[in-house]
């Protein structure tokens, strides 16, 4: 399933039980409501908390669950918001193995990169995978702006969508 990068791509919140375990039945209820509303894809692991607080095992379980429930309907996109390039590379590899059809990426978390570092980070991950990538630019929250010059440099990566 290819990604057209148009339409509605909500970042679904990850539901947890009182014991801080994934609440997959409640997640599925939200997912079904979104599917009924006609969304075009879903993003897992939102950027303002979930991407950096869910464990790898939780991300795997959530991704595989969402892929199983949406197969043939919409693509599942995993958000990558890691603190290092090495971790981002690992998440990209895992996302593909878990069945995700695309990635949403932000600049590295917890470190304000300059333009050269930002471009190198994105290009390194893009060159490691064939999954299509959406760059998420939120300089207010992450203190790193993906400038037009950086986007122009990223245009050399065929899987970073423009």
Beta strands, then each sheet from edge to edge (+ up, - down):
strand 1: 9-11
strand 2: 41-44
strand 3: 75-80
strand 4: 102-105
strand 5: 132-135
sheet 1: 1+ 2+ 3+ 4+ 5+
end
